[in-house]
Amino acid sequence: MSDYVPAEVTVFADDDRVRVTRFRFPPRGETGWHVHAHAYVVTPTVGGVLTMVDAEGNATEHTLTTGEAYYRPSGVAHNVVNLSDAVVEFVETEIK
């Protein structure tokens, strides 16, 4: 996905128990391929639609609603991509 730009990443806290990071996705923004080493909670701060691409290249759209948090276990592997024309943003809290 070389025509994408990196999501803007801001780490607010990172210690031995938790990491709190804001991900801001401009249009065509992506995280890049990664595997979550820790369980995590995502809290959307600017809602919208993001596309999750798994290891096999399967793409699944997910609608994020501002303020509606969700949990995922460790081991999730994907690239998160903003294919929309609007900014999407969330805060991710990793539980170490």
N, CA, C and O atoms as a printed pandas DataFrame, in Angstrom:
     atom_number atom_name residue_name chain_id  residue_number  x_coord  y_coord  z_coord
0              1         N          MET        A               1    0.835   -1.187    0.000
1              2        CA          MET        A               1    0.000    0.000    0.000
2              3         C          MET        A               1    0.874    1.243    0.000
3              4         O          MET        A               1    0.774    2.086    0.891
4              5         N          SER        A               2    1.713    1.345   -0.985
5              6        CA          SER        A               2    2.729    2.392   -1.017
6              7         C          SER        A               2    2.159    3.788   -1.264
7              8         O          SER        A               2    2.854    4.772   -1.012
8              9         N          ASP        A               3    0.929    3.909   -1.744
9             10        CA          ASP        A               3    0.372    5.242   -1.995
10            11         C          ASP        A               3   -0.326    5.827   -0.775
11            12         O          ASP        A               3   -1.056    6.812   -0.884
12            13         N          TYR        A               4   -0.104    5.224    0.375
13            14        CA          TYR        A               4   -0.685    5.707    1.625
14            15         C          TYR        A               4    0.348    6.494    2.411
15            16         O          TYR        A               4    1.549    6.394    2.159
16            17         N          VAL        A               5   -0.134    7.281    3.370
17            18        CA          VAL        A               5    0.745    8.056    4.248
18            19         C          VAL        A               5    0.621    7.502    5.659
19            20         O          VAL        A               5   -0.414    6.937    6.009
20            21         N          PRO        A               6    1.663    7.656    6.475
21            22        CA          PRO        A               6    1.565    7.154    7.849
22            23         C          PRO        A               6    0.523    7.926    8.662
23            24         O          PRO        A               6    0.389    9.142    8.526
24            25         N          ALA        A               7   -0.204    7.206    9.502
25            26        CA          ALA        A               7   -1.082    7.863   10.472
26            27         C          ALA        A               7   -0.212    8.693   11.410
27            28         O          ALA        A               7    0.952    8.368   11.642
28            29         N          GLU        A               8   -0.782    9.757   11.941
29            30        CA          GLU        A               8   -0.065   10.586   12.912
30            31         C          GLU        A               8   -0.209    9.936   14.282
31            32         O          GLU        A               8   -1.324    9.669   14.732
32            33         N          VAL        A               9    0.906    9.684   14.939
33            34        CA          VAL        A               9    0.923    8.938   16.197
34            35         C          VAL        A               9    1.473    9.826   17.308
35            36         O          VAL        A               9    2.551   10.407   17.175
36            37         N          THR        A              10    0.716    9.925   18.412
37            38        CA          THR        A              10    1.156   10.681   19.580
38            39         C          THR        A              10    1.025    9.782   20.804
39            40         O          THR        A              10   -0.074    9.331   21.128
40            41         N          VAL        A              11    2.142    9.518   21.486
41            42        CA          VAL        A              11    2.127    8.695   22.700
42            43         C          VAL        A              11    1.951    9.624   23.893
43            44         O          VAL        A              11    2.761   10.524   24.112
44            45         N          PHE        A              12    0.886    9.401   24.663
45            46        CA          PHE        A              12    0.601   10.219   25.844
46            47         C          PHE        A              12    1.195    9.632   27.113
47            48         O          PHE        A              12    1.595   10.371   28.013
48            49         N          ALA        A              13    1.255    8.299   27.192
49            50        CA          ALA        A              13    1.793    7.631   28.379
50            51         C          ALA        A              13    2.351    6.284   27.951
51            52         O          ALA        A              13    1.804    5.625   27.067
52            53         N          ASP        A              14    3.453    5.879   28.592
53            54        CA          ASP        A              14    4.051    4.577   28.298
54            55         C          ASP        A              14    4.905    4.172   29.487
55            56         O          ASP        A              14    5.992    4.707   29.705
56            57         N          ASP        A              15    4.391    3.213   30.251
57            58        CA          ASP        A              15    5.148    2.710   31.387
58            59         C          ASP        A              15    5.057    1.186   31.413
59            60         O          ASP        A              15    4.708    0.575   30.403
60            61         N          ASP        A              16    5.361    0.573   32.536
61            62        CA          ASP        A              16    5.383   -0.898   32.593
62            63         C          ASP        A              16    3.982   -1.514   32.629
63            64         O          ASP        A              16    3.856   -2.734   32.530
64            65         N          ARG        A              17    2.936   -0.712   32.764
65            66        CA          ARG        A              17    1.575   -1.250   32.861
66            67         C          ARG        A              17    0.661   -0.881   31.702
67            68         O          ARG        A              17   -0.262   -1.628   31.376
68            69         N          VAL        A              18    0.914    0.280   31.072
69            70        CA          VAL        A              18   -0.025    0.766   30.057
70            71         C          VAL        A              18    0.700    1.669   29.049
71            72         O          VAL        A              18    1.695    2.317   29.374
72            73         N          ARG        A              19    0.174    1.692   27.822
73            74        CA          ARG        A              19    0.615    2.661   26.809
74            75         C          ARG        A              19   -0.649    3.290   26.234
75            76         O          ARG        A              19   -1.570    2.581   25.828
76            77         N          VAL        A              20   -0.693    4.622   26.201
77            78        CA          VAL        A              20   -1.841    5.349   25.669
78            79         C          VAL        A              20   -1.363    6.160   24.473
79            80         O          VAL        A              20   -0.469    6.997   24.596
80            81         N          THR        A              21   -1.970    5.904   23.308
81            82        CA          THR        A              21   -1.512    6.496   22.059
82            83         C          THR        A              21   -2.693    7.005   21.247
83            84         O          THR        A              21   -3.712    6.325   21.124
84            85         N          ARG        A              22   -2.547    8.218   20.688
85            86        CA          ARG        A              22   -3.551    8.732   19.760
86            87         C          ARG        A              22   -3.090    8.436   18.328
87            88         O          ARG        A              22   -1.937    8.678   17.970
88            89         N          PHE        A              23   -4.013    7.909   17.522
89            90        CA          PHE        A              23   -3.775    7.677   16.105
90            91         C          PHE        A              23   -4.727    8.579   15.330
91            92         O          PHE        A              23   -5.946    8.480   15.473
92            93         N          ARG        A              24   -4.165    9.454   14.514
93            94        CA          ARG        A              24   -4.962   10.353   13.677
94            95         C          ARG        A              24   -4.717    9.943   12.224
95            96         O          ARG        A              24   -3.585    9.971   11.741
96            97         N          PHE        A              25   -5.791    9.564   11.541
97            98        CA          PHE        A              25   -5.726    9.072   10.170
98            99         C          PHE        A              25   -6.249   10.127    9.207
99           100         O          PHE        A              25   -7.461   10.320    9.113
100          101         N          PRO        A              26   -5.365   10.814    8.490
101          102        CA          PRO        A              26   -5.856   11.678    7.420
102          103         C          PRO        A              26   -6.378   10.779    6.296
103          104         O          PRO        A              26   -6.142    9.571    6.325
104          105         N          PRO        A              27   -7.066   11.327    5.332
105          106        CA          PRO        A              27   -7.437   10.504    4.179
106          107         C          PRO        A              27   -6.184    9.827    3.604
107          108         O          PRO        A              27   -5.150   10.472    3.429
108          109         N          ARG        A              28   -6.285    8.532    3.314
109          110        CA          ARG        A              28   -5.189    7.697    2.808
110          111         C          ARG        A              28   -4.139    7.396    3.880
111          112         O          ARG        A              28   -3.043    6.938    3.557
112          113         N          GLY        A              29   -4.461    7.648    5.149
113          114        CA          GLY        A              29   -3.537    7.352    6.243
114          115         C          GLY        A              29   -3.605    5.882    6.632
115          116         O          GLY        A              29   -4.653    5.249    6.503
116          117         N          GLU        A              30   -2.491    5.339    7.107
117          118        CA          GLU        A              30   -2.438    3.944    7.532
118          119         C          GLU        A              30   -1.467    3.772    8.690
119          120         O          GLU        A              30   -0.574    4.591    8.903
120          121         N          THR        A              31   -1.665    2.674    9.441
121          122        CA          THR        A              31   -0.727    2.352   10.509
122          123         C          THR        A              31    0.487    1.610    9.990
123          124         O          THR        A              31    1.570    1.704   10.567
124          125         N          GLY        A              32    0.313    0.868    8.897
125          126        CA          GLY        A              32    1.327   -0.083    8.473
126          127         C          GLY        A              32    1.051   -1.410    9.160
127          128         O          GLY        A              32    0.366   -1.461   10.182
128          129         N          TRP        A              33    1.582   -2.473    8.598
129          130        CA          TRP        A              33    1.352   -3.817    9.130
130          131         C          TRP        A              33    1.936   -3.921   10.542
131          132         O          TRP        A              33    3.072   -3.511   10.776
132          133         N          HIS        A              34    1.158   -4.469   11.482
133          134        CA          HIS        A              34    1.643   -4.659   12.849
134          135         C          HIS        A              34    0.848   -5.758   13.547
135          136         O          HIS        A              34   -0.262   -6.104   13.142
136          137         N          VAL        A              35    1.447   -6.291   14.601
137          138        CA          VAL        A              35    0.814   -7.297   15.455
138          139         C          VAL        A              35    0.750   -6.717   16.858
139          140         O          VAL        A              35    1.754   -6.226   17.375
140          141         N          HIS        A              36   -0.413   -6.769   17.472
141          142        CA          HIS        A              36   -0.580   -6.244   18.826
142          143         C          HIS        A              36   -0.023   -7.231   19.855
143          144         O          HIS        A              36   -0.514   -8.351   19.991
144          145         N          ALA        A              37    1.001   -6.796   20.567
145          146        CA          ALA        A              37    1.623   -7.628   21.600
146          147         C          ALA        A              37    0.814   -7.626   22.891
147          148         O          ALA        A              37    1.012   -8.484   23.751
148          149         N          HIS        A              38   -0.085   -6.674   23.027
149          150        CA          HIS        A              38   -0.871   -6.520   24.256
150          151         C          HIS        A              38   -2.355   -6.390   23.918
151          152         O          HIS        A              38   -2.716   -5.967   22.820
152          153         N          ALA        A              39   -3.208   -6.756   24.871
153          154        CA          ALA        A              39   -4.635   -6.458   24.741
154          155         C          ALA        A              39   -4.780   -4.937   24.730
155          156         O          ALA        A              39   -3.947   -4.219   25.284
156          157         N          TYR        A              40   -5.865   -4.448   24.085
157          158        CA          TYR        A              40   -6.005   -3.006   23.978
158          159         C          TYR        A              40   -7.468   -2.592   23.886
159          160         O          TYR        A              40   -8.344   -3.374   23.516
160          161         N          VAL        A              41   -7.695   -1.322   24.240
161          162        CA          VAL        A              41   -9.008   -0.692   24.139
162          163         C          VAL        A              41   -8.858    0.504   23.206
163          164         O          VAL        A              41   -7.940    1.309   23.363
164          165         N          VAL        A              42   -9.755    0.618   22.241
165          166        CA          VAL        A              42   -9.774    1.744   21.315
166          167         C          VAL        A              42  -10.981    2.611   21.638
167          168         O          VAL        A              42  -12.103    2.117   21.747
168          169         N          THR        A              43  -10.739    3.918   21.791
169          170        CA          THR        A              43  -11.807    4.877   22.014
170          171         C          THR        A              43  -11.765    5.908   20.885
171          172         O          THR        A              43  -10.869    6.751   20.858
172          173         N          PRO        A              44  -12.721    5.852   19.955
173          174        CA          PRO        A              44  -12.744    6.823   18.861
174          175         C          PRO        A              44  -13.001    8.237   19.385
175          176         O          PRO        A              44  -13.900    8.455   20.198
176          177         N          THR        A              45  -12.202    9.189   18.911
177          178        CA          THR        A              45  -12.385   10.589   19.270
178          179         C          THR        A              45  -12.918   11.399   18.088
179          180         O          THR        A              45  -13.515   12.458   18.280
180          181         N          VAL        A              46  -12.706   10.909   16.879
181          182        CA          VAL        A              46  -13.313   11.450   15.661
182          183         C          VAL        A              46  -13.790   10.235   14.871
183          184         O          VAL        A              46  -12.986    9.502   14.296
184          185         N          GLY        A              47  -15.089   10.033   14.850
185          186        CA          GLY        A              47  -15.648    8.842   14.221
186          187         C          GLY        A              47  -15.496    8.841   12.713
187          188         O          GLY        A              47  -15.222    9.866   12.088
188          189         N          GLY        A              48  -15.682    7.658   12.151
189          190        CA          GLY        A              48  -15.604    7.492   10.712
190          191         C          GLY        A              48  -15.437    6.031   10.362
191          192         O          GLY        A              48  -15.694    5.156   11.188
192          193         N          VAL        A              49  -15.012    5.765    9.152
193          194        CA          VAL        A              49  -14.844    4.393    8.678
194          195         C          VAL        A              49  -13.367    4.121    8.434
195          196         O          VAL        A              49  -12.702    4.860    7.709
196          197         N          LEU        A              50  -12.858    3.048    9.049
197          198        CA          LEU        A              50  -11.499    2.582    8.806
198          199         C          LEU        A              50  -11.569    1.179    8.230
199          200         O          LEU        A              50  -12.512    0.434    8.499
200          201         N          THR        A              51  -10.573    0.824    7.441
201          202        CA          THR        A              51  -10.498   -0.497    6.830
202          203         C          THR        A              51   -9.357   -1.271    7.458
203          204         O          THR        A              51   -8.223   -0.794    7.510
204          205         N          MET        A              52   -9.667   -2.484    7.943
205          206        CA          MET        A              52   -8.657   -3.364    8.521
206          207         C          MET        A              52   -8.265   -4.395    7.467
207          208         O          MET        A              52   -9.124   -5.074    6.905
208          209         N          VAL        A              53   -6.969   -4.507    7.204
209          210        CA          VAL        A              53   -6.465   -5.459    6.221
210          211         C          VAL        A              53   -5.668   -6.513    6.966
211          212         O          VAL        A              53   -4.696   -6.192    7.650
212          213         N          ASP        A              54   -6.079   -7.791    6.834
213          214        CA          ASP        A              54   -5.409   -8.868    7.566
214          215         C          ASP        A              54   -4.230   -9.424    6.764
215          216         O          ASP        A              54   -3.931   -8.948    5.669
216          217         N          ALA        A              55   -3.572  -10.431    7.321
217          218        CA          ALA        A              55   -2.362  -11.005    6.721
218          219         C          ALA        A              55   -2.601  -11.588    5.335
219          220         O          ALA        A              55   -1.684  -11.631    4.515
220          221         N          GLU        A              56   -3.818  -12.034    5.066
221          222        CA          GLU        A              56   -4.151  -12.614    3.765
222          223         C          GLU        A              56   -4.596  -11.552    2.761
223          224         O          GLU        A              56   -4.889  -11.869    1.608
224          225         N          GLY        A              57   -4.647  -10.294    3.199
225          226        CA          GLY        A              57   -5.064   -9.216    2.311
226          227         C          GLY        A              57   -6.560   -8.963    2.310
227          228         O          GLY        A              57   -7.053   -8.154    1.524
228          229         N          ASN        A              58   -7.294   -9.651    3.191
229          230        CA          ASN        A              58   -8.734   -9.428    3.298
230          231         C          ASN        A              58   -8.994   -8.077    3.957
231          232         O          ASN        A              58   -8.417   -7.770    5.000
232          233         N          ALA        A              59   -9.856   -7.276    3.350
233          234        CA          ALA        A              59  -10.172   -5.948    3.868
234          235         C          ALA        A              59  -11.585   -5.939    4.432
235          236         O          ALA        A              59  -12.531   -6.403    3.794
236          237         N          THR        A              60  -11.710   -5.397    5.654
237          238        CA          THR        A              60  -13.001   -5.292    6.320
238          239         C          THR        A              60  -13.188   -3.869    6.814
239          240         O          THR        A              60  -12.340   -3.342    7.535
240          241         N          GLU        A              61  -14.296   -3.242    6.428
241          242        CA          GLU        A              61  -14.598   -1.890    6.893
242          243         C          GLU        A              61  -15.193   -1.939    8.290
243          244         O          GLU        A              61  -16.000   -2.812    8.609
244          245         N          HIS        A              62  -14.777   -0.982    9.120
245          246        CA          HIS        A              62  -15.315   -0.843   10.471
246          247         C          HIS        A              62  -15.711    0.611   10.680
247          248         O          HIS        A              62  -14.922    1.525   10.441
248          249         N          THR        A              63  -16.946    0.809   11.129
249          250        CA          THR        A              63  -17.410    2.154   11.449
250          251         C          THR        A              63  -17.112    2.431   12.913
251          252         O          THR        A              63  -17.550    1.688   13.791
252          253         N          LEU        A              64  -16.374    3.489   13.176
253          254        CA          LEU        A              64  -16.055    3.900   14.534
254          255         C          LEU        A              64  -16.951    5.071   14.900
255          256         O          LEU        A              64  -17.047    6.050   14.160
256          257         N          THR        A              65  -17.605    4.961   16.050
257          258        CA          THR        A              65  -18.495    6.006   16.530
258          259         C          THR        A              65  -17.814    6.720   17.691
259          260         O          THR        A              65  -17.363    6.081   18.642
260          261         N          THR        A              66  -17.744    8.028   17.611
261          262        CA          THR        A              66  -17.085    8.816   18.652
262          263         C          THR        A              66  -17.581    8.413   20.037
263          264         O          THR        A              66  -18.783    8.394   20.301
264          265         N          GLY        A              67  -16.629    8.091   20.917
265          266        CA          GLY        A              67  -16.935    7.765   22.302
266          267         C          GLY        A              67  -17.311    6.320   22.566
267          268         O          GLY        A              67  -17.402    5.927   23.729
268          269         N          GLU        A              68  -17.533    5.510   21.538
269          270        CA          GLU        A              68  -17.914    4.106   21.735
270          271         C          GLU        A              68  -16.672    3.218   21.674
271          272         O          GLU        A              68  -16.222    2.822   20.598
272          273         N          ALA        A              69  -16.135    2.919   22.846
273          274        CA          ALA        A              69  -14.897    2.154   22.967
274          275         C          ALA        A              69  -15.134    0.675   22.688
275          276         O          ALA        A              69  -16.241    0.162   22.856
276          277         N          TYR        A              70  -14.063   -0.002   22.256
277          278        CA          TYR        A              70  -14.113   -1.457   22.086
278          279         C          TYR        A              70  -12.774   -2.073   22.484
279          280         O          TYR        A              70  -11.745   -1.398   22.491
280          281         N          TYR        A              71  -12.802   -3.354   22.813
281          282        CA          TYR        A              71  -11.644   -4.110   23.300
282          283         C          TYR        A              71  -11.216   -5.149   22.280
283          284         O          TYR        A              71  -12.053   -5.720   21.581
284          285         N          ARG        A              72   -9.908   -5.399   22.192
285          286        CA          ARG        A              72   -9.370   -6.483   21.376
286          287         C          ARG        A              72   -8.262   -7.183   22.170
287          288         O          ARG        A              72   -7.524   -6.532   22.910
288          289         N          PRO        A              73   -8.145   -8.500   22.018
289          290        CA          PRO        A              73   -7.088   -9.238   22.730
290          291         C          PRO        A              73   -5.733   -9.053   22.054
291          292         O          PRO        A              73   -5.658   -8.537   20.939
292          293         N          SER        A              74   -4.680   -9.465   22.715
293          294        CA          SER        A              74   -3.353   -9.432   22.096
294          295         C          SER        A              74   -3.335  -10.405   20.917
295          296         O          SER        A              74   -4.155  -11.320   20.837
296          297         N          GLY        A              75   -2.396  -10.193   20.015
297          298        CA          GLY        A              75   -2.249  -11.070   18.869
298          299         C          GLY        A              75   -2.938  -10.607   17.602
299          300         O          GLY        A              75   -2.720  -11.193   16.542
300          301         N          VAL        A              76   -3.762   -9.575   17.676
301          302        CA          VAL        A              76   -4.426   -9.059   16.482
302          303         C          VAL        A              76   -3.343   -8.549   15.528
303          304         O          VAL        A              76   -2.449   -7.806   15.932
304          305         N          ALA        A              77   -3.432   -8.954   14.260
305          306        CA          ALA        A              77   -2.445   -8.568   13.251
306          307         C          ALA        A              77   -3.173   -7.932   12.072
307          308         O          ALA        A              77   -4.074   -8.537   11.491
308          309         N          HIS        A              78   -2.778   -6.706   11.721
309          310        CA          HIS        A              78   -3.466   -6.009   10.634
310          311         C          HIS        A              78   -2.750   -4.726   10.236
311          312         O          HIS        A              78   -1.796   -4.297   10.884
312          313         N          ASN        A              79   -3.233   -4.129    9.159
313          314        CA          ASN        A              79   -2.916   -2.763    8.785
314          315         C          ASN        A              79   -4.241   -2.022    8.845
315          316         O          ASN        A              79   -5.248   -2.516    8.337
316          317         N          VAL        A              80   -4.256   -0.855    9.453
317          318        CA          VAL        A              80   -5.465   -0.049    9.542
318          319         C          VAL        A              80   -5.321    1.109    8.554
319          320         O          VAL        A              80   -4.336    1.847    8.592
320          321         N          VAL        A              81   -6.307    1.264    7.672
321          322        CA          VAL        A              81   -6.222    2.227    6.573
322          323         C          VAL        A              81   -7.482    3.095    6.541
323          324         O          VAL        A              81   -8.591    2.600    6.743
324          325         N          ASN        A              82   -7.303    4.381    6.287
325          326        CA          ASN        A              82   -8.432    5.291    6.111
326          327         C          ASN        A              82   -8.636    5.505    4.613
327          328         O          ASN        A              82   -7.890    6.252    3.980
328          329         N          LEU        A              83   -9.640    4.853    4.056
329          330        CA          LEU        A              83   -9.953    5.000    2.637
330          331         C          LEU        A              83  -10.991    6.084    2.386
331          332         O          LEU        A              83  -11.380    6.319    1.242
332          333         N          SER        A              84  -11.441    6.745    3.445
333          334        CA          SER        A              84  -12.454    7.795    3.304
334          335         C          SER        A              84  -11.791    9.135    3.006
335          336         O          SER        A              84  -10.566    9.247    2.973
336          337         N          ASP        A              85  -12.628   10.146    2.791
337          338        CA          ASP        A              85  -12.137   11.502    2.525
338          339         C          ASP        A              85  -12.108   12.366    3.782
339          340         O          ASP        A              85  -11.869   13.570    3.696
340          341         N          ALA        A              86  -12.347   11.769    4.944
341          342        CA          ALA        A              86  -12.413   12.523    6.190
342          343         C          ALA        A              86  -11.396   11.976    7.199
343          344         O          ALA        A              86  -11.031   10.801    7.153
344          345         N          VAL        A              87  -10.951   12.837    8.100
345          346        CA          VAL        A              87  -10.055   12.419    9.171
346          347         C          VAL        A              87  -10.805   11.498   10.124
347          348         O          VAL        A              87  -11.972   11.737   10.436
348          349         N          VAL        A              88  -10.131   10.439   10.588
349          350        CA          VAL        A              88  -10.643    9.542   11.627
350          351         C          VAL        A              88   -9.559    9.472   12.697
351          352         O          VAL        A              88   -8.368    9.445   12.387
352          353         N          GLU        A              89   -9.985    9.443   13.967
353          354        CA          GLU        A              89   -9.001    9.470   15.058
354          355         C          GLU        A              89   -9.481    8.619   16.221
355          356         O          GLU        A              89  -10.675    8.568   16.515
356          357         N          PHE        A              90   -8.543    7.953   16.878
357          358        CA          PHE        A              90   -8.878    7.229   18.098
358          359         C          PHE        A              90   -7.711    7.243   19.068
359          360         O          PHE        A              90   -6.568    7.500   18.691
360          361         N          VAL        A              91   -8.024    6.960   20.330
361          362        CA          VAL        A              91   -7.020    6.766   21.364
362          363         C          VAL        A              91   -7.009    5.284   21.698
363          364         O          VAL        A              91   -8.043    4.689   22.002
364          365         N          GLU        A              92   -5.822    4.704   21.636
365          366        CA          GLU        A              92   -5.645    3.283   21.941
366          367         C          GLU        A              92   -4.927    3.152   23.280
367          368         O          GLU        A              92   -3.885    3.768   23.502
368          369         N          THR        A              93   -5.501    2.338   24.173
369          370        CA          THR        A              93   -4.897    2.072   25.467
370          371         C          THR        A              93   -4.500    0.596   25.495
371          372         O          THR        A              93   -5.351   -0.292   25.524
372          373         N          GLU        A              94   -3.185    0.356   25.486
373          374        CA          GLU        A              94   -2.666   -1.002   25.554
374          375         C          GLU        A              94   -2.467   -1.395   27.014
375          376         O          GLU        A              94   -1.938   -0.618   27.810
376          377         N          ILE        A              95   -2.895   -2.602   27.356
377          378        CA          ILE        A              95   -2.796   -3.110   28.716
378          379         C          ILE        A              95   -1.628   -4.088   28.749
379          380         O          ILE        A              95   -1.715   -5.181   28.190
380          381         N          LYS        A              96   -0.544   -3.702   29.399
381          382        CA          LYS        A              96    0.660   -4.538   29.397
382          383         C          LYS        A              96    0.631   -5.596   30.480
383          384         O          LYS        A              96    1.574   -6.377   30.605
